[in-house]
Amino acid sequence: MPNYPLVSILWLNYNSFPFINIVLESLQGIQNLDYPNYELIIVDNGSTDGSLKIIKNAIAKMKINSKIIELKMNLGFTGGNNVAYRAIDQNSKYVVLLNNDAVPYSESLRNLVEVMENDKTLGSAQGVILNYDEKTIDTAGGFESELLTSYLFLQGSEPKALKREMYVSHTNGAYAIYRVESIKKAMKDNRRIFDNELFSLREDDLIGFKLWNAGFKVKSLPVISAKHMRGSSFKRIGDRGVYLRIRNWLLLNEILNSRYKKLIRFLIFRYWLTLPISVLTHRRERACKDVSLSIHMKTVQKAIIDGVKIGKKKKSKGVINMYKAPVIKVSPYVAALGLTVPLSIVDNEIRKSLHTIL
């Protein structure tokens, strides 16, 4: 590669003290990148646990071109990354999303940039991301189904399971590269990489669809690029996580054109109605076992109301064609199962289709 275009790495922190060793390892991985032209933009989402001080001390000892932005409150994954995006150097050709619980391998950024440089049609790309123990794959990209369920491609497979480059619905925000030009065209905005309304969860799904609709492609590469301790931050937010998952699912359902739009609404509404049965049969989500049933039901109810309300507002700006991206087709038979059986059974059927993609 004769030239090394400037890359801006966006890296968020929020109360990361419980996994601070991984956070420091992520920073060390950034310093060890075999790429001569990048900047690191750190945004702290209003941490109160002392983790920011540890990060600052670590950065002071490293030879990294970095900026640190301290926020007074938690703006989420979307808001924090949007703040970081607004701070990138005006000459940056690419931005990289890197979670603070993901450790990049030294040659990974060079590989990602080379692929983007050689294919101007790409809006985003990622390599294979391993689980932190490096024994299995965490994700090799993301696929969306027609029921708007999202899947981490090849999760749990052996590290070298991906044998060829593949187009995917979206890349995963744990470690992915984006062309700045494509973000501007997809978002129709010079100041955002994500929709703030999502806060967290499904934000990389949506930008993936927007990239495909803007005429760009999204690709997963058969190159191992990082290891990742998935859920280090998010697993601690409990009922709030359930709220975001359901709300954002419905939000996407309003602005995308899935042929199963009405069925998706039914599935989520049925989930809310059957929560008392889930408690009695011990099938309640682990994330919600520390709150009362009444509180959890109110949380889900609010998620449904907010998801439809926000989605309809965003829909007024135009519907996004999900079928411009590679999506997992759901047969009418599998979709019909959702009328009578738990979503977990439908989910298993969709996963079977996912495994036939290779």
C-alpha positions as CSV (number, residue, x, y, z in Angstrom):
1,M,0.0,0.0,0.0
2,P,1.9,3.1,-1.2
3,N,-0.1,5.6,0.8
4,Y,-1.5,5.3,4.3
5,P,-4.7,7.2,4.6
6,L,-5.6,8.7,8.0
7,V,-7.8,6.5,10.1
8,S,-9.7,7.7,13.2
9,I,-10.3,5.1,15.9
10,L,-13.4,5.7,18.0
11,W,-13.1,4.1,21.4
12,L,-15.7,4.6,24.2
13,N,-15.5,4.1,28.0
14,Y,-18.2,3.8,30.6
15,N,-17.5,2.6,34.1
16,S,-15.1,-0.1,32.9
17,F,-13.3,-0.8,36.2
18,P,-14.7,-4.3,36.6
19,F,-12.8,-5.3,33.4
20,I,-10.1,-2.7,33.4
21,N,-7.4,-5.2,32.6
22,I,-9.1,-5.9,29.3
23,V,-9.5,-2.2,28.7
24,L,-5.8,-1.6,29.2
25,E,-5.0,-4.6,26.9
26,S,-7.2,-2.9,24.2
27,L,-5.2,0.3,24.5
28,Q,-2.0,-1.7,24.2
29,G,-3.4,-3.4,21.1
30,I,-4.0,0.0,19.6
31,Q,-0.5,1.1,20.3
32,N,0.9,-2.1,18.7
33,L,-1.1,-1.7,15.4
34,D,1.1,-2.1,12.4
35,Y,-0.2,1.0,10.7
36,P,1.6,4.3,10.7
37,N,-1.3,6.8,10.3
38,Y,-4.1,6.8,12.8
39,E,-5.5,8.8,15.6
40,L,-7.4,7.6,18.7
41,I,-10.4,9.4,19.9
42,I,-11.5,8.4,23.4
43,V,-14.9,9.4,24.7
44,D,-15.8,8.8,28.3
45,N,-19.6,8.5,28.8
46,G,-19.7,10.1,32.3
47,S,-17.9,7.3,34.2
48,T,-18.0,7.5,38.0
49,D,-15.9,4.5,39.0
50,G,-12.4,5.8,38.5
51,S,-11.7,4.0,35.2
52,L,-11.1,7.2,33.2
53,K,-8.2,8.1,35.5
54,I,-6.6,4.7,34.9
55,I,-7.1,5.1,31.2
56,K,-5.6,8.6,31.2
57,N,-2.5,7.3,33.1
58,A,-2.1,4.5,30.6
59,I,-2.4,6.8,27.6
60,A,0.2,9.2,29.1
61,K,2.7,6.4,28.9
62,M,1.9,5.4,25.4
63,K,3.0,6.8,22.0
64,I,-0.5,7.3,20.6
65,N,-1.9,10.3,18.8
66,S,-5.0,10.6,21.0
67,K,-7.8,12.9,22.1
68,I,-9.8,12.4,25.2
69,I,-13.3,13.8,25.5
70,E,-15.1,13.7,28.9
71,L,-18.9,13.7,28.9
72,K,-20.9,14.6,32.0
73,M,-23.5,11.9,31.3
74,N,-23.9,8.6,29.5
75,L,-25.0,9.2,25.9
76,G,-24.9,5.5,25.1
77,F,-23.0,3.7,22.3
78,T,-24.7,5.9,19.7
79,G,-24.3,9.3,21.4
80,G,-20.8,8.6,22.5
81,N,-19.6,7.5,19.1
82,N,-21.4,10.5,17.5
83,V,-19.4,12.8,19.8
84,A,-16.2,11.0,18.8
85,Y,-17.1,11.1,15.1
86,R,-17.5,14.9,15.3
87,A,-14.0,15.2,16.7
88,I,-12.2,13.2,13.9
89,D,-9.5,14.9,11.9
90,Q,-11.0,16.5,8.7
91,N,-8.5,14.6,6.7
92,S,-9.6,11.2,8.0
93,K,-10.6,8.8,5.2
94,Y,-11.8,6.0,7.5
95,V,-13.2,5.7,10.9
96,V,-12.9,2.5,13.0
97,L,-15.2,1.5,15.8
98,L,-13.4,-0.4,18.5
99,N,-15.0,-1.5,21.8
100,N,-12.9,-1.1,24.9
101,D,-13.3,-4.8,25.6
102,A,-11.9,-5.7,22.2
103,V,-8.2,-6.2,21.6
104,P,-7.1,-5.7,18.0
105,Y,-4.3,-7.8,16.5
106,S,-1.3,-5.8,15.2
107,E,-1.8,-6.4,11.4
108,S,-5.6,-6.0,11.5
109,L,-5.9,-2.3,10.7
110,R,-3.5,-2.6,7.8
111,N,-5.6,-5.5,6.4
112,L,-8.9,-3.6,6.8
113,V,-7.5,-0.4,5.1
114,E,-6.0,-2.4,2.2
115,V,-9.4,-4.0,1.5
116,M,-11.2,-0.7,1.6
117,E,-8.6,1.0,-0.6
118,N,-8.9,-1.8,-3.2
119,D,-12.7,-1.8,-3.4
120,K,-14.3,1.6,-3.6
121,T,-17.8,0.1,-3.4
122,L,-17.3,-0.9,0.2
123,G,-18.9,1.3,2.9
124,S,-17.7,-0.9,5.8
125,A,-15.8,-4.1,6.5
126,Q,-14.6,-6.3,9.3
127,G,-12.5,-9.3,10.0
128,V,-13.2,-12.3,12.1
129,I,-13.5,-11.4,15.8
130,L,-12.7,-14.2,18.2
131,N,-14.0,-14.7,21.7
132,Y,-11.6,-13.5,24.3
133,D,-10.2,-17.0,24.9
134,E,-9.5,-17.2,21.2
135,K,-11.0,-20.7,20.9
136,T,-14.1,-19.8,19.0
137,I,-15.6,-17.0,16.9
138,D,-17.4,-14.2,18.5
139,T,-18.6,-12.7,15.2
140,A,-17.7,-12.7,11.5
141,G,-20.3,-10.0,10.7
142,G,-24.0,-9.6,11.2
143,F,-27.0,-10.9,9.4
144,E,-30.6,-9.7,9.7
145,S,-33.6,-11.9,9.2
146,E,-36.9,-10.8,7.7
147,L,-38.3,-11.0,11.2
148,L,-35.7,-8.3,12.1
149,T,-33.9,-10.7,14.4
150,S,-30.1,-10.1,14.3
151,Y,-27.4,-12.7,14.3
152,L,-23.7,-12.8,14.9
153,F,-22.4,-14.8,11.9
154,L,-20.4,-18.0,12.8
155,Q,-20.6,-17.3,16.5
156,G,-19.2,-20.3,18.4
157,S,-17.5,-21.8,15.3
158,E,-13.8,-22.6,15.1
159,P,-11.6,-19.6,14.4
160,K,-10.9,-20.4,10.7
161,A,-14.5,-21.3,9.8
162,L,-14.8,-18.3,7.4
163,K,-13.0,-19.4,4.2
164,R,-13.9,-16.6,1.8
165,E,-15.0,-12.9,1.8
166,M,-18.7,-12.5,2.2
167,Y,-21.2,-9.7,2.0
168,V,-23.2,-9.3,5.2
169,S,-26.1,-7.2,6.4
170,H,-23.8,-5.1,8.7
171,T,-20.5,-5.2,10.4
172,N,-20.2,-5.5,14.2
173,G,-19.4,-2.4,16.2
174,A,-16.9,-4.3,18.3
175,Y,-14.3,-3.7,15.6
176,A,-15.2,-2.5,12.1
177,I,-13.9,0.1,9.6
178,Y,-16.2,2.6,7.8
179,R,-15.4,4.8,4.8
180,V,-16.1,8.4,5.9
181,E,-17.6,9.3,2.5
182,S,-20.1,6.4,2.8
183,I,-21.2,7.5,6.3
184,K,-21.9,11.0,5.1
185,K,-24.0,9.7,2.2
186,A,-25.8,7.0,4.2
187,M,-26.6,9.3,7.2
188,K,-27.2,12.4,5.0
189,D,-25.4,14.2,7.9
190,N,-21.8,15.2,8.5
191,R,-22.1,15.0,12.3
192,R,-23.4,11.5,13.0
193,I,-22.4,7.9,12.4
194,F,-25.4,6.5,14.3
195,D,-29.1,7.5,15.0
196,N,-29.0,8.9,18.6
197,E,-32.5,7.5,19.3
198,L,-31.2,3.9,19.5
199,F,-28.8,4.7,22.4
200,S,-27.4,1.1,22.3
201,L,-28.3,-2.2,20.5
202,R,-29.1,-2.6,16.8
203,E,-27.3,0.7,15.9
204,D,-24.8,-1.2,13.6
205,D,-27.7,-3.1,12.0
206,L,-29.3,0.2,11.0
207,I,-26.2,1.9,9.6
208,G,-25.6,-1.3,7.7
209,F,-29.0,-1.0,5.9
210,K,-28.4,2.7,5.3
211,L,-25.0,1.9,3.7
212,W,-26.6,-0.6,1.4
213,N,-29.3,1.8,0.5
214,A,-26.7,4.5,-0.2
215,G,-25.2,2.3,-2.9
216,F,-22.3,0.9,-0.8
217,K,-21.6,-2.7,0.2
218,V,-20.6,-4.3,3.5
219,K,-18.2,-7.2,3.7
220,S,-16.8,-9.7,6.2
221,L,-13.2,-10.9,5.6
222,P,-11.6,-14.3,6.4
223,V,-8.9,-12.6,8.4
224,I,-8.7,-12.9,12.2
225,S,-8.6,-9.3,13.5
226,A,-9.3,-9.2,17.2
227,K,-10.4,-10.9,20.4
228,H,-13.4,-9.7,22.3
229,M,-15.0,-10.1,25.7
230,R,-18.6,-9.6,24.5
231,G,-21.1,-7.8,26.9
232,S,-18.6,-6.6,29.4
233,S,-20.5,-3.3,29.9
234,F,-24.0,-4.2,28.6
235,K,-24.6,-7.3,30.7
236,R,-24.7,-5.1,33.9
237,I,-27.7,-3.0,32.9
238,G,-30.4,-5.6,33.4
239,D,-34.0,-4.6,32.7
240,R,-32.8,-1.5,30.8
241,G,-31.2,-3.9,28.3
242,V,-34.6,-5.6,27.7
243,Y,-36.2,-2.3,27.2
244,L,-33.7,-1.3,24.6
245,R,-33.8,-4.6,22.8
246,I,-37.6,-4.6,22.4
247,R,-37.9,-0.8,21.8
248,N,-35.2,-0.8,19.1
249,W,-36.7,-4.0,17.5
250,L,-40.0,-2.2,17.0
251,L,-38.3,1.0,16.0
252,L,-36.5,-0.9,13.2
253,N,-39.8,-2.6,12.3
254,E,-41.4,0.8,11.6
255,I,-38.7,2.2,9.4
256,L,-37.7,-1.0,7.4
257,N,-39.9,-2.7,4.9
258,S,-40.0,-6.3,6.1
259,R,-42.9,-8.3,4.6
260,Y,-43.5,-9.6,8.1
261,K,-44.1,-6.2,9.7
262,K,-47.5,-7.1,11.2
263,L,-46.2,-10.5,12.5
264,I,-43.3,-8.8,14.3
265,R,-45.7,-6.5,16.1
266,F,-47.7,-9.6,17.1
267,L,-44.7,-11.5,18.4
268,I,-43.6,-8.6,20.6
269,F,-47.1,-8.0,21.9
270,R,-47.5,-11.7,22.7
271,Y,-44.2,-11.6,24.6
272,W,-45.6,-8.9,26.8
273,L,-48.9,-10.7,27.4
274,T,-47.2,-14.0,28.3
275,L,-44.7,-12.6,30.8
276,P,-46.7,-13.9,33.8
277,I,-46.6,-17.4,32.3
278,S,-42.9,-17.1,31.7
279,V,-42.4,-16.4,35.4
280,L,-44.5,-19.4,36.4
281,T,-42.6,-21.7,34.1
282,H,-39.2,-20.3,35.0
283,R,-38.5,-19.1,31.5
284,R,-38.1,-15.5,32.4
285,E,-35.0,-13.7,31.0
286,R,-32.0,-13.8,33.4
287,A,-31.5,-10.1,33.0
288,C,-34.8,-9.4,34.6
289,K,-34.9,-11.8,37.5
290,D,-33.8,-9.0,39.9
291,V,-36.9,-6.9,39.3
292,S,-40.6,-7.6,40.1
293,L,-42.9,-8.9,37.4
294,S,-45.0,-5.7,37.5
295,I,-42.0,-3.5,37.0
296,H,-40.8,-5.7,34.2
297,M,-44.2,-5.7,32.5
298,K,-44.3,-1.9,32.7
299,T,-40.8,-1.8,31.2
300,V,-41.8,-4.0,28.2
301,Q,-45.0,-2.0,27.8
302,K,-43.1,1.3,27.7
303,A,-40.6,-0.3,25.2
304,I,-43.5,-1.2,22.9
305,I,-45.1,2.2,23.1
306,D,-41.8,4.1,22.6
307,G,-40.6,1.8,19.8
308,V,-43.7,2.4,17.7
309,K,-43.8,6.2,18.5
310,I,-40.1,6.8,17.7
311,G,-40.2,4.5,14.7
312,K,-43.2,6.3,13.2
313,K,-41.5,9.6,13.6
314,K,-38.4,8.4,11.9
315,K,-40.5,6.7,9.2
316,S,-41.9,10.1,8.2
317,K,-38.4,10.8,6.7
318,G,-38.7,7.7,4.5
319,V,-38.7,3.9,4.6
320,I,-35.4,2.0,4.3
321,N,-35.4,-0.9,1.9
322,M,-33.9,-3.8,3.9
323,Y,-33.8,-6.0,0.8
324,K,-31.0,-4.1,-0.8
325,A,-28.8,-5.8,1.8
326,P,-28.2,-9.6,2.1
327,V,-30.8,-10.8,4.6
328,I,-31.9,-14.2,5.9
329,K,-35.1,-15.1,4.1
330,V,-37.8,-16.5,6.4
331,S,-40.2,-18.9,4.7
332,P,-43.9,-18.4,5.2
333,Y,-43.9,-21.8,7.1
334,V,-41.3,-20.6,9.6
335,A,-43.0,-17.2,9.9
336,A,-46.3,-19.0,10.6
337,L,-44.7,-20.9,13.4
338,G,-44.4,-17.6,15.2
339,L,-48.2,-17.5,15.5
340,T,-48.3,-20.5,17.8
341,V,-44.9,-21.3,19.3
342,P,-42.3,-19.3,21.4
343,L,-40.0,-17.1,19.4
344,S,-37.0,-19.2,20.6
345,I,-38.3,-22.1,18.3
346,V,-38.6,-19.7,15.3
347,D,-35.2,-18.4,16.2
348,N,-33.7,-21.9,16.0
349,E,-35.2,-22.4,12.6
350,I,-33.8,-19.1,11.3
351,R,-30.3,-20.1,12.6
352,K,-30.5,-23.3,10.5
353,S,-30.8,-21.1,7.4
354,L,-27.9,-18.9,8.6
355,H,-25.6,-21.9,8.7
356,T,-26.4,-22.8,5.1
357,I,-25.1,-19.4,3.8
358,L,-21.5,-20.7,3.6
